[in-house]
Amino acid sequence: MSEGPSRRLDPKARTLWRVHGTLFSPPVLAAGGGGSWALLERAQIPPWLAFSPGVAAAALALVLVTVLPPARWHRWRYEVRGEEVDLERGVLWRRRTLVPLSRVQHVDTKSGPLQRRFGLATVEIYTAAGSEEIPQLAVSVADELRENISALAQTHDVL
Amino acid sequence: MSSENARRLHPVAVLFEAVQITRHWLGVLLGGGVAALASNGLPVHVVVAAGVALLISGSAVWGVLYWRTTSYWIAEGSFVLHRGVLSRKQRTIPLERIQSVDVVQGVLQRLFGVVEVRVETAGGGSRSPEAVLPALNREAAEALRRELEGPGTAGEGRRPPDKTLRRLSTGDLLLAGATSGQIGIALSLIGATWQAADNFLPQDLTLRLAERFAPHSAVGWASLALAAGLLAWLLSIGGTVLAYAGFTLSREGGMLHIRRGLLERNEAALPVSRIQAVRIVEGVLRQPLGLATLRVESAGYGKDAGVSTTLFPLLPRSRAHELLLAVVPEFAADPVLHRPPARARRRYAIRSALPAAALAAALILLFTTLADAGPPGLLPVLVVPPALLYGLLRHRDTGWAISGDRLVLRTRRLSRTTTIIPLRCLQSRSVVQNPLQRRARLAGFQVSIASGRGRVHTTITDLDAASAHTLLVRTGSPA
């Protein structure tokens, strides 16, 4: 069995994902808090049970902001080598994908408003059956990777 | 903007277009007529006659204009379609972009001995063909098809006639209908008809009918259900006969030709180079009889997934390999398959039994809370054993092999499906693993291929993790 890919995403990805987690937390907390409040209104339900949705929501929000971003960054690896693009990611559900360069149709880089603030970009690799993404690379790295993959894809297409 | 070799449609296109435009405007005309009647007291027959005269003459004039302004030609390696009465449109399709050229003959076209030609490209996910020529005579259609399909062979003159490779016998046609498993669709059709009758008939008529004829015993209900099922079954046989009567499959060079249909004759031409995978599907009703259907996944060819992707509607499973060898040897493979390890059996069983058990538990809980529903007993538990059996069957039927430059995957999702994919058609491969699988050293293997339906995944789950990784590496492109 060959070894997995070796290159990591930009370290700033962790901070960006923390921001994502923070932005996503209020609705989670609101749902949990609302659930607890609705249960407390009913007298016959013991308080510990009534508080559990709120506590669960708080725990989830904490995981989204503190645990998940570094874990995701830690698990994300990519590499372009030989004739394939090699991707490996996922904290709980792990996934390793190989895309042959000869199947690549075109490559995009894109960058959302938040990503631009961090100087990050996403590389999107298109094949005839959809696309694969490498998120949160430094803009210069992403541009270089895009040029690199599309040049390699062309040479492999000729063969 | 026209070209020297511009060609027109068959003149009967005037009639087709007129009929279509009449149908289109009929509703508007009815509305206008009613308004006219309501506003001033003109006699009814005058309004109706005037309306009809206006519609017919207008449609006829439009039809002629349509025919005069529609032309097509081939120039500089492209197919050009020029049309439009009011605003002129010209569409240019490069020949190498053309995915398929279908020749269809509807009932109306049959009446006049003409055919409809549909040109499709690989582009986009649009459901309708890029160019439709509603009326051509047979020779013109054949000539056009030859020009569109074989840019390289245009100079070679007449090609040899198709070699018919396989035909569907009448017995097999009926058997295909009987085992098609489309009873569900037919049942819903019957339901919809009943609903429509309910809306159209006087309000209480259906209710009175229902009351009068509703069975009053379990036996009565059972026989009613049986009758509905039988009707649905006959309908599904009828549907299959309509779609697949006279099915022939032939190959000429790099082209597959599929002809089928009773009322509407359908001729599809499919370039073999566009085929991404072949599937041997053994339906629930067909597998016990040793029967199977052959399907193809083809890039950018997806207007009617159910029918147009059928390579052959029914044949004995044991002869599938032989047929593939004869028709599309590029996709023939019949290796011995590797199987998931025995320790994966538990996961397969749990995976399908757990949802069933949860469902049973929820039902029992529901019944006990609604106390007046009587003692529920443990009846819902009966759903668990079949689910368990299904999981074990899935484990037994999952398999894979690499045979030369082809990957063979076998899965069961109700039907047992064997998929044969050339390695060069694999767009990406993945190994997926969830926490439970990681503990058990198991993993899933997933491939994606291009298809008219967009991205298509085929997944085999719970392989030995090491063999999944080996498979991932070994399914790389052939050197």
Interface residues (C-beta under 8 A of the other chain):
Chain A: M1 S2 E83 E84 L92 W93 R94 R95 R96 T97 L98 V99 P100 S102 R103 T127 A128 A129 G130 E132
Chain B: A299 L426 Q427 S428 R429 S430 V431 V432 Q433 N434 P435 R438 S448 I449 A450 S451 G454 R455 V456 A466 H469 T470 L472 V473 G476 S477
